[in-house]
Amino acid sequence: MWSKRYNSFSINRVLLWLALIVIAAYVSPYFILGEDAHIRIHDNLDSNIVWYQLLADSGQIFTLPGATLPNVINGLPRSTLPSGLDAMVWMYVLFEPMTAYAIGQTIMRLAAFFGMYLLLKHHAIRSEKMQIVAIGAALGFALLPYWPSGMLSIAGLPLALHCFLMLRKDGKDAKFYYWIILAIIPFFSNFVLSFVFFLAVMGLVWLIDWIRHKRSNWVFFSGIAMMTVIYLVKNYLLIFSMFFDSGFTSHRNELSLGHNTFERSIGLTFENFLYGHTHDTAEQFLIVLPVIGFAFLIAAYRNIKPFWLLSLFSFNFLLSLWYAFWYWEGWRIVKDNVMVANTFNFSRIHFFDPAIWYICFALALAIIWKHIPFGKIIAIVLVVAQCMFLFPFNEQNKYSALDTPSVEEFYSEALFEEIENYIGENQSEYRVVSIGMHPTIAQYNGFYTLDTYNNSFPLEYKHAFREVIAGELEKSPTLENYYDTWGGRLYMYVAEHGKDYLFTKDRNEPIEQLAIDTEALKELGGDYILSAVPIENSNELGLTFEKEFEQDGLPWEISLYRVE
């Protein structure tokens, strides 16, 4: 008996090391290729990376409420960017952007793996013989194509849940490192994206325990309170701007999201349930869902009651239902009359999805292992198959196959340095806007931009910027609705381009009739337009063509126009 247990322990230790080697291989392109790596553009290269870098270069990491960053929209409120207590900000201070990114990706994958493994090992798959299921499911969870800037907002949920369950179970005897982990996670995660919901669920669990058992678990409660307080302190700028800064009205006050029909909401429910959301995809459709379905059939045949599998599976469906119907037109009566329902996205609880899918996956594999002939072999094959399916989703493989620019190509520092030298003034002395490419490219290269992409900015500025692009918005009801009901992207929209902002030199057909108000642009302080495509009616608009900039090996061919 002891020998078998020792052998199981040895095998599991080997499997753990093997999983870590797979994770190391998964993140290795970041370290090996550096800026030659290909990574996600949407909500990443076009935004978050630049926000971190702007902060790192600004000298305003810690600042008083009311401060602004002059580089963006003539003064972007500091409170709209990550807190100075955000760990990723300091990684960008200490390291080059791509090194900081690589370290962040590694932390995220390791936290996802160990968090899910500990959660399964201690609370779901306790048998030593079946630890390959726990390790495999945890590895699958660690290999998911997470939204990079989410850090531990999704990937850290199993680790936080494990720590809270241990506090709840052990009380005063809980190990000290659970407290340390719970104190660290807030600095690597986003409160409003996921942990506000997670802590609310933990609070509900505590309350139910109190009612059922007629006694309070103050250790468990203290853990919830501690983590909540840390998040509130970390987000002091955001809290001040929301509740105490009467001088700042965010563009989010004018959001008008959620006009889907009932039929579309039903469709969106099943889309999210089967395929997930771009920010929290679990890649569950091909293997995970069929495995869970197979486990239910086995349970029915064997007269087993898989309570937790059924409960979590049903909960994930309810999360998809809630997510989809948050955008149903029937909610407008609430959103139009209750400000917080309009400005805060309560559907984001769907970020729980990936963790729940992989807990369900492990529970389903355990049923297969125990209750059918050759179940052990089948379960092992299935968990290995899911990990093999996920590995090619690493960013380098995925985005190089899509032929998107590498990090170096996207930001094209050498090209933009040439433009800066040609203009010949201090970058703080003039303002630019971009056409056919994301404005954060110019921001990354030190230019002061009137256009941007941010989660929040002054509503007054959104209205002023709209005057510049009103002519193009009138040409496209889709873009007009996109800008007026959301507006997070203050872009120089072009109707014929739609929501495409990646016009590289191999697809830079000229704009024949650009309809922008250059007088309104001038009033905002606009001096130059950096256009990835030629503007044929530039003279009519009062624009003077200066020069075309292009370098071998870089994707952009930029036409520089001066606003007269």
NUMITOR-462318 format. One line per 10 residues: number of its first residue (from 0); their letters; for each residue x, y, z of C-alpha. Coordinates in nm, 3 decimals. Each point is the difference from the previous one (the first is absolute). Example, Ala and Ser with C-alpha at 12.3 -4.5 7.8 and 13.67 -1.06 7.14 Angstrom:
# residues 2
0> as> 1.230,-0.450,0.780  0.137,0.344,-0.066 .
***
This chain:
# residues 564
0> mwskrynsfs> 0.000,0.000,0.000  0.274,0.244,0.098  0.193,-0.091,-0.315  -0.300,0.069,-0.223  -0.061,0.334,0.171  0.368,0.092,-0.035  -0.005,-0.096,-0.368  -0.310,0.213,-0.057  0.169,0.292,0.176  0.312,-0.039,-0.215 .
10> inrvllwlal> -0.200,-0.020,-0.321  -0.203,0.307,0.095  0.318,0.193,0.075  0.134,-0.091,-0.345  -0.329,0.109,-0.156  0.018,0.334,0.181  0.347,0.063,-0.136  -0.114,-0.105,-0.346  -0.288,0.249,0.020  0.242,0.276,0.100 .
20> iviaayvspy> 0.221,-0.085,-0.297  -0.302,0.030,-0.231  -0.084,0.340,0.153  0.363,0.110,-0.044  -0.016,-0.100,-0.367  -0.331,0.185,-0.036  0.142,0.332,0.126  0.349,-0.044,-0.149  -0.070,0.203,-0.321  -0.038,0.315,0.211 .
30> filgedahir> 0.349,-0.041,0.145  0.169,-0.137,-0.312  -0.151,0.231,-0.262  -0.053,0.314,0.208  -0.148,0.275,-0.219  0.006,-0.237,-0.298  -0.279,-0.196,0.169  -0.356,0.020,-0.127  -0.262,0.076,0.264  -0.363,0.102,0.017 .
40> ihdnldsniv> -0.085,0.346,-0.136  -0.360,0.045,0.118  -0.013,0.135,0.357  0.373,-0.059,0.030  0.247,0.158,-0.244  -0.263,0.260,-0.087  -0.059,0.102,0.361  0.115,-0.158,0.326  0.369,-0.034,-0.083  0.015,0.367,-0.094 .
50> wyqlladsgq> -0.194,0.103,0.311  0.256,-0.174,0.220  0.289,0.151,-0.195  -0.150,0.350,0.013  -0.027,-0.029,0.376  0.350,-0.136,0.035  0.137,0.299,-0.195  -0.230,0.264,0.148  0.143,0.052,0.347  -0.361,-0.010,0.124 .
60> iftlpgatlp> -0.024,-0.355,0.126  -0.099,0.127,0.343  -0.185,0.327,-0.023  -0.284,0.196,0.152  -0.352,-0.020,-0.142  -0.058,0.251,-0.277  0.337,-0.046,-0.171  0.008,-0.051,-0.377  0.235,-0.148,-0.258  0.060,0.265,-0.268 .
70> nvinglprst> 0.104,-0.259,-0.264  -0.359,-0.102,-0.067  -0.307,0.211,-0.098  0.156,0.319,0.141  -0.011,-0.147,0.348  -0.126,-0.352,0.074  -0.111,-0.027,0.365  0.255,-0.208,0.189  -0.285,-0.183,0.174  -0.098,-0.170,-0.326 .
80> lpsgldamvw> 0.326,-0.199,-0.014  0.120,-0.285,0.223  0.083,0.075,0.361  0.354,0.053,0.120  -0.061,-0.306,0.217  -0.050,-0.219,-0.306  0.293,-0.244,-0.022  0.006,0.013,-0.381  0.069,0.374,0.009  0.318,-0.067,0.194 .
90> myvlfepmta> 0.106,-0.275,-0.237  -0.009,0.259,-0.278  0.202,0.236,0.218  0.265,-0.262,0.071  0.017,-0.174,-0.338  -0.036,0.063,-0.370  -0.363,-0.042,-0.113  0.043,-0.342,-0.159  0.197,-0.132,0.298  -0.273,0.124,0.234 .
100> yaigqtimrl> -0.261,-0.162,-0.223  0.187,-0.333,-0.001  0.034,-0.001,0.378  -0.370,0.082,0.037  -0.096,-0.286,-0.231  0.218,-0.241,0.198  -0.148,0.105,0.334  -0.349,-0.037,-0.143  0.059,-0.353,-0.132  0.169,-0.124,0.317 .
110> aaffgmylll> -0.272,0.145,0.223  -0.266,-0.158,-0.222  0.170,-0.340,0.012  0.078,-0.021,0.370  -0.329,0.162,0.099  -0.211,-0.244,-0.199  0.214,-0.297,0.104  -0.025,0.083,0.372  -0.373,0.066,-0.031  -0.062,-0.336,-0.169 .
120> khhairsekm> 0.243,-0.197,0.217  -0.141,0.123,0.332  -0.366,0.046,-0.083  -0.101,-0.211,-0.302  0.247,-0.271,-0.110  0.153,-0.123,0.326  0.106,-0.347,-0.115  0.376,-0.026,-0.053  -0.061,-0.241,-0.287  -0.201,0.260,-0.190 .
130> qivaigaalg> 0.237,0.291,0.044  0.084,-0.018,-0.369  -0.356,0.124,-0.055  0.054,0.293,0.238  0.342,0.081,-0.151  -0.127,-0.032,-0.357  -0.308,0.214,0.057  0.215,0.259,0.178  0.246,0.002,-0.288  -0.285,0.050,-0.247 .
140> fallpywpsg> -0.123,0.292,0.209  0.353,0.149,-0.001  0.028,-0.026,-0.380  -0.318,0.193,-0.078  0.030,0.303,-0.233  -0.070,0.246,0.279  -0.049,0.370,-0.055  0.360,0.100,0.082  -0.066,0.312,0.205  -0.248,-0.181,0.221 .
150> mlsiaglpla> 0.294,-0.157,0.184  -0.152,-0.185,0.299  -0.350,0.142,-0.051  -0.100,-0.334,-0.156  0.309,-0.218,0.038  0.022,0.067,0.374  -0.359,-0.087,0.091  0.066,-0.370,0.082  0.297,0.095,0.220  -0.208,0.255,0.190 .
160> lhcflmlrkd> -0.288,-0.247,0.034  0.233,-0.269,0.137  0.136,0.241,0.261  -0.347,0.109,0.109  -0.125,-0.356,0.022  0.296,-0.086,0.222  -0.072,0.301,0.223  -0.363,-0.107,0.017  0.094,-0.360,0.083  0.295,0.047,0.237 .
170> gkdakfyywi> -0.097,0.326,0.167  0.266,0.112,0.248  0.215,-0.298,-0.098  0.029,0.116,-0.363  0.357,0.035,-0.126  0.144,0.352,-0.005  0.088,-0.019,-0.369  -0.368,-0.001,-0.095  -0.020,0.350,0.143  0.313,0.105,-0.188 .
180> ilaiipffsn> -0.135,-0.130,-0.331  -0.334,0.175,0.050  0.185,0.322,0.082  0.218,-0.020,-0.312  -0.263,-0.092,-0.262  -0.167,0.348,-0.001  0.320,0.160,-0.125  0.001,-0.230,-0.305  -0.372,0.009,-0.083  -0.286,0.231,-0.078 .
190> fvlsfvffla> -0.273,0.055,0.259  -0.275,0.123,-0.232  0.054,-0.270,-0.262  -0.045,-0.309,0.214  0.097,0.019,0.365  -0.286,0.228,0.100  -0.229,-0.288,-0.102  0.227,-0.264,0.153  0.009,0.174,0.337  -0.377,0.050,-0.013 .
200> vmglvwlidw> -0.040,-0.377,-0.050  0.240,-0.069,0.288  -0.203,0.237,0.217  -0.317,-0.183,-0.097  0.160,-0.333,0.094  0.099,0.143,0.339  -0.353,0.130,0.057  -0.159,-0.334,-0.092  0.241,-0.180,0.234  -0.095,0.238,0.279 .
210> irhkrsnwvf> -0.373,-0.054,-0.053  0.027,-0.379,-0.037  0.242,-0.073,0.282  -0.105,0.277,0.239  0.363,0.103,0.046  0.231,0.244,-0.170  0.331,-0.094,-0.154  0.189,0.322,0.068  0.323,-0.130,-0.152  -0.176,-0.056,-0.332 .
220> fsgiammtvi> -0.172,0.339,0.029  0.330,0.170,0.084  0.157,-0.139,-0.316  -0.284,0.144,-0.208  0.024,0.335,0.178  0.379,0.016,-0.033  -0.003,-0.065,-0.373  -0.280,0.252,-0.054  0.184,0.271,0.192  0.319,-0.060,-0.197 .
230> ylvknyllif> -0.191,0.037,-0.326  -0.161,0.323,0.120  0.335,0.145,0.103  0.158,-0.108,-0.328  -0.278,0.170,-0.198  -0.001,0.325,0.197  0.017,0.217,-0.313  -0.292,-0.176,-0.165  -0.210,0.021,0.315  0.075,0.370,0.041 .
240> smffdsgfts> -0.090,0.076,-0.361  -0.326,-0.194,0.028  -0.129,0.139,0.328  0.184,0.318,0.089  0.127,0.172,-0.316  -0.283,0.229,-0.103  0.219,0.155,-0.271  0.032,-0.319,-0.205  -0.294,-0.141,-0.190  0.102,-0.320,-0.175 .
250> hrnelslghn> -0.112,-0.089,-0.350  -0.135,-0.318,0.161  -0.291,0.205,0.134  -0.128,0.011,-0.357  0.035,-0.371,-0.075  -0.303,-0.151,-0.166  0.090,-0.367,-0.033  -0.255,-0.276,-0.020  -0.253,0.020,-0.282  -0.011,-0.367,-0.101 .
260> tfersigltf> -0.332,-0.162,-0.076  -0.124,-0.291,0.209  0.081,-0.240,-0.283  0.353,0.136,-0.035  0.050,-0.032,0.377  -0.098,-0.367,-0.014  0.248,-0.053,-0.283  0.273,0.184,0.190  -0.065,-0.220,0.304  0.084,-0.314,-0.193 .
270> enflyghthd> 0.291,0.165,-0.183  0.162,0.093,0.330  -0.080,-0.337,0.158  0.152,-0.195,-0.289  0.288,0.224,-0.103  0.058,0.256,0.274  0.089,0.369,-0.020  0.310,0.149,-0.164  0.133,0.097,0.344  -0.072,-0.330,0.176 .
280> taeqflivlp> -0.001,-0.275,-0.259  0.035,-0.350,0.148  0.016,-0.190,-0.333  -0.259,-0.239,0.141  -0.202,-0.087,-0.310  0.206,-0.273,-0.166  0.105,-0.223,0.292  -0.107,0.136,0.340  -0.373,0.023,-0.072  -0.027,-0.348,-0.160 .
290> vigfafliaa> 0.193,-0.148,0.294  -0.242,0.160,0.246  -0.294,-0.126,-0.205  0.150,-0.351,-0.004  0.043,0.013,0.378  -0.367,0.091,0.042  -0.100,-0.301,-0.210  0.220,-0.227,0.213  -0.148,0.149,0.316  -0.354,-0.064,-0.126 .
300> yrnikpfwll> 0.084,-0.356,-0.101  0.176,-0.078,0.330  -0.262,0.185,0.205  0.263,0.241,0.135  -0.095,0.348,0.120  0.284,0.233,-0.109  -0.119,0.292,0.213  0.298,0.232,-0.042  0.045,-0.073,-0.369  -0.366,0.067,-0.072 .
310> slfsfnflls> -0.007,0.308,0.226  0.308,0.163,-0.152  -0.104,-0.090,-0.354  -0.342,0.159,0.060  0.161,0.303,0.164  0.213,0.058,-0.309  -0.310,-0.008,-0.217  -0.164,0.255,0.230  0.309,0.220,-0.029  -0.032,-0.011,-0.379 .
320> lwyafwyweg> -0.369,0.081,0.028  0.074,0.296,0.229  0.279,0.124,-0.227  -0.217,-0.014,-0.311  -0.307,0.158,0.154  0.202,0.284,0.152  -0.001,0.134,-0.357  -0.372,-0.065,-0.052  -0.208,0.306,-0.087  -0.237,-0.083,0.286 .
330> wrivkdnvmv> 0.268,0.116,0.246  0.001,0.352,-0.144  -0.267,0.120,0.240  0.234,-0.084,0.289  0.318,0.126,-0.166  -0.160,0.326,-0.103  -0.114,0.073,0.354  0.270,-0.152,0.222  0.343,0.146,-0.074  0.207,-0.286,0.141 .
340> antfnfsrih> -0.187,-0.250,-0.219  0.100,0.204,-0.304  0.364,0.072,0.086  0.099,-0.328,0.167  0.001,-0.326,-0.196  -0.170,-0.254,0.225  0.025,-0.266,-0.270  0.373,-0.039,0.068  -0.073,-0.273,0.251  0.031,-0.220,-0.310 .
350> ffdpaiwyic> 0.378,0.021,0.063  -0.064,-0.292,0.238  -0.066,-0.222,-0.303  0.348,-0.141,-0.073  0.071,-0.109,0.358  -0.340,-0.166,0.027  0.042,-0.179,-0.334  0.326,-0.158,0.110  -0.134,-0.102,0.340  -0.287,-0.165,-0.188 .
360> falalaiiwk> 0.247,-0.159,-0.240  0.193,-0.156,0.290  -0.317,-0.122,0.172  -0.123,-0.155,-0.326  0.333,-0.174,-0.058  -0.017,-0.141,0.354  -0.340,-0.155,-0.078  0.134,-0.151,-0.321  0.308,-0.132,0.187  -0.203,-0.173,0.271 .
370> hipfgkiiai> -0.313,-0.128,-0.169  0.072,-0.150,-0.342  0.238,-0.269,-0.130  0.336,0.144,-0.102  -0.117,0.327,0.154  0.345,0.082,0.132  0.155,-0.023,-0.347  -0.286,0.195,-0.159  0.023,0.277,0.260  0.376,0.033,-0.046 .
380> vlvvaqcmfl> -0.034,0.011,-0.379  -0.270,0.267,0.022  0.190,0.229,0.236  0.317,-0.033,-0.209  -0.202,0.070,-0.314  -0.139,0.323,0.148  0.348,0.120,0.098  0.135,-0.082,-0.346  -0.294,0.183,-0.154  0.071,0.310,0.210 .
390> fpfneqnkys> 0.377,0.026,-0.042  -0.015,0.146,-0.357  -0.210,0.286,0.138  0.315,0.168,0.135  0.016,0.354,-0.131  0.305,-0.041,-0.221  -0.150,-0.294,-0.185  -0.350,0.144,-0.021  0.078,0.356,-0.111  0.295,-0.076,-0.228 .
400> aldtpsveef> -0.235,-0.237,-0.185  -0.246,0.290,-0.036  0.283,0.206,-0.153  -0.038,0.287,0.246  0.303,0.221,0.073  0.249,-0.095,0.269  0.038,0.231,0.299  0.296,0.176,-0.161  -0.184,0.034,-0.331  -0.320,0.124,0.162 .
410> ysealfeeie> 0.164,0.287,0.187  0.266,0.063,-0.271  0.216,0.218,0.223  0.263,0.070,-0.267  -0.264,0.125,-0.245  -0.167,0.226,0.253  0.335,0.135,0.111  0.055,0.105,-0.362  -0.335,0.181,0.001  0.083,0.170,0.330 .
420> nyigenqsey> 0.335,0.118,-0.136  -0.163,0.131,-0.317  -0.250,0.210,0.197  0.292,0.124,0.203  -0.189,0.136,0.300  -0.030,-0.125,0.355  -0.284,-0.252,-0.004  -0.178,0.188,0.279  -0.031,0.306,-0.227  -0.241,-0.151,-0.252 .
430> rvvsigmhpt> -0.287,-0.250,-0.015  -0.067,-0.280,-0.247  -0.281,-0.235,-0.098  0.026,-0.329,-0.190  -0.201,-0.141,-0.289  0.006,-0.366,-0.097  0.191,-0.110,0.310  -0.043,-0.003,0.375  0.091,0.331,0.169  0.182,-0.185,0.275 .
440> iaqyngfytl> 0.277,-0.066,-0.253  0.074,0.372,-0.009  -0.040,0.019,0.379  0.251,-0.280,0.050  0.247,0.198,-0.209  -0.034,0.311,0.211  -0.246,0.201,-0.210  -0.270,0.203,0.171  -0.330,-0.120,-0.147  -0.350,0.142,-0.015 .
450> dtynnsfple> -0.141,-0.344,-0.076  0.020,-0.298,0.235  -0.149,-0.319,0.133  -0.075,0.002,0.374  -0.255,-0.139,0.242  -0.100,0.345,0.118  0.060,0.362,-0.097  -0.190,0.331,0.028  -0.342,-0.006,-0.162  0.052,0.360,-0.113 .
460> ykhafrevia> 0.304,-0.105,-0.202  -0.193,-0.283,-0.165  -0.256,0.254,-0.123  0.273,0.237,-0.126  0.181,-0.279,-0.183  -0.324,-0.111,-0.162  -0.017,0.329,-0.188  0.326,-0.092,-0.175  -0.129,-0.334,-0.132  -0.372,0.079,-0.032 .
470> geleksptle> 0.011,-0.010,-0.381  0.140,-0.352,-0.007  -0.240,-0.121,0.269  -0.293,0.125,-0.207  0.113,-0.226,-0.283  -0.009,-0.311,0.220  -0.291,-0.071,0.239  0.207,-0.285,0.146  0.290,0.228,0.094  -0.234,0.273,0.117 .
480> nyydtwggrl> -0.178,-0.240,0.234  0.335,-0.144,0.115  0.132,0.343,0.090  -0.316,0.145,0.152  -0.107,-0.298,0.210  0.348,-0.103,0.118  0.278,0.227,-0.126  0.295,-0.154,0.182  0.200,0.036,-0.321  0.046,0.367,-0.083 .
490> ymyvaehgkd> 0.126,-0.080,-0.351  0.016,0.190,-0.326  -0.263,-0.227,-0.149  -0.025,-0.050,-0.374  -0.333,-0.137,-0.121  0.152,-0.214,-0.275  0.247,-0.151,0.251  -0.262,-0.093,0.257  0.155,-0.137,0.319  0.321,-0.098,-0.174 .
500> ylftkdrnep> 0.300,0.190,0.132  0.287,-0.200,-0.150  0.071,0.145,-0.345  0.352,-0.118,-0.068  0.188,0.097,-0.315  -0.118,-0.310,-0.187  -0.364,0.115,0.030  0.007,0.379,0.009  -0.245,0.103,-0.269  -0.057,0.378,0.019 .
510> ieqlaidtea> -0.304,0.166,0.154  -0.176,0.183,-0.282  -0.228,0.231,0.198  0.086,0.033,0.367  -0.270,0.195,0.185  0.158,0.148,0.311  -0.025,0.346,0.151  0.355,0.132,0.002  -0.112,0.324,0.167  -0.132,-0.201,0.295 .
520> lkelggdyil> 0.324,-0.201,-0.001  0.200,0.323,0.008  -0.208,0.129,0.291  0.092,-0.312,0.197  0.364,0.080,-0.070  0.055,-0.236,-0.293  0.315,0.073,-0.202  0.074,-0.319,-0.193  -0.174,-0.308,-0.134  0.192,-0.327,-0.019 .
530> savpiensne> -0.187,-0.195,-0.266  0.072,-0.361,-0.095  -0.177,0.067,-0.330  0.019,0.296,-0.242  -0.278,0.261,0.023  -0.093,0.106,-0.354  -0.207,0.304,0.099  0.255,0.131,0.249  0.024,0.343,-0.169  -0.377,0.049,0.018 .
540> lgltfekefe> 0.013,-0.076,0.373  0.272,0.255,0.065  0.273,-0.259,0.050  0.351,0.037,-0.136  0.179,-0.319,-0.098  0.346,0.002,0.153  0.168,-0.331,-0.072  -0.049,-0.374,-0.027  0.191,-0.218,0.244  0.082,-0.367,-0.055 .
550> qdglpweisl> 0.278,-0.238,0.102  0.088,-0.349,-0.114  -0.113,-0.269,0.244  -0.265,0.220,0.162  -0.369,-0.028,-0.093  -0.105,0.365,-0.019  0.017,0.256,-0.280  -0.097,0.320,0.173  -0.106,0.319,-0.171  0.059,0.307,0.216 .
560> yrve> -0.248,0.287,-0.041  0.018,0.339,0.168  -0.325,0.159,0.110  -0.008,0.357,-0.136 .
***
